Amino acid sequence: MPTWTSSLLAPSRSSPPIRAESRKLYLDALGLPLAAGEGSDYWHTEQLPGTKHFAIWPLREAAQACFGQPTWPDDRPVPQASIEFEVGDPPAVGAAAEELQERGFVLLYGAREEPWGQIVARLLSPEGLIVGLSYAPGLRDQDESTGA
């Protein structure tokens, strides 16, 4: 089913977007090549071997993406991480989401297109992990240009 994964970490409800301790670990100690756009708290890279995309995803942005609001609902476990599985084409996102629903999993939302072109559906695992099924054309363009 998936061809690659993308791992994202989400801070707790009460923490700032990227805490000083996190910055010291991920940027300073581990030397991850993370960067954020101007005015953004979404620190990320596509330059980490073994993954297409790695990021520190602020919980308020995860809540906005999953629930359309800046706060995580109190009746849901607060996620500490997220992983996305890439599928072969845009229709496969919906098909994979339907298959998970048929197997009894409850989706946070079904397949939809994000403003940047990614097609994604997400669910919350029993452990509180955000699990995404994704088709990300921007990362595929990267593969085509690099031959990866």
Secondary structure, DSSP 8 states (H G I E B T S, - for coil): --S-EEEEE---TTS-SS-HHHHIIIIIIS----B--TT---EEES-STT-S-EEE--HHHHHHHHHSSSS--TTS---SEEEEEE-SSHHHHHHHHHHHHHTT--EEEEEEE-TTS-EEEEEE-TTS-EEEEEE-HHHHHHHHHHT-
